[in-house]
């Protein structure tokens, strides 16, 4: 029997963290009636979604990052 090592195409066990596409909207907030809605973090399961929290009752939920940008009325500026 030969002592050769074979390599199989398994996925790596380490998660490779990339840049967070929603890092620019973390910590931003807006007012909705009497409540203030704040973006608190990026969703752990889906990096395209963010977690938001309402300050009156502490209720939190996730929503798409693009929708929060729409709420903040952000537009991407074209490079000159």
N, C-alpha and C positions, 0 to 999 in steps of 0.2 A: 504494500500500500504506500502510495506516495504522500509526502507531507506538504503538498501544494495547497496554498490558500486560495479559495475562490471567492469572488466578490459578487454578491447578488444585488440587483437594482432596488434596494429597499429605500424608503424615504428616511430622511434624518429625523431623529427624535427631538432635536432642538428646534424651537420655534424661532424663526428669523424675523426679528422686529424691523420693520421698515419705517419710513417717515409717516407720521400720522397725518392723513389728509384733512382732518377736522381740527387740528391743533389751533388754528387761527380763530375758531369760534368758541373754544372752551373758555368758560368764565363770563361770556357775554350774556346779557339779560334784556328782557323787554317787559313792558307792563301790559297786562290784559285785565282791564277793569280794576278791581282792588288788589289783584295778585301780581306778583312779579315772577316771571318764568326765567330760570337760569339754566344754561347749559353746564352740566357738572362734569361729564366725562364721556369718553368714547365707549361705545358698547363693546363688551368683551367678546361676544360671539361674531359680530359683524362690524368691521372697522368703518363701514360706510354709514353706520347709524350712530347717533349720539344719545346720551341719557340727559333728560331735562327734569327739573324739579320745580314744583310750585311752592312758594314760600309760606302761604297761608296754612296749609295742612300737611306739608312735607310729602305730598304725593309725587312720585316720579314715574316716568315712562320713557320709552325710546321712540325716536322718530328719525327719518332719514336726514343726513347732513345737508343735502341739497334743499330740503324743505326749510330748514332753519336759516340757510342763506337767503332764501326767498322771503322769509319773515323779516330778516334784517335788511332786505332790499339791497343786497350787495351785487355788484356787477364786476366782472373781470375786465380789467383795463388792458387794452392792446398795447403791445410794445411799440415804441416809435421806430 
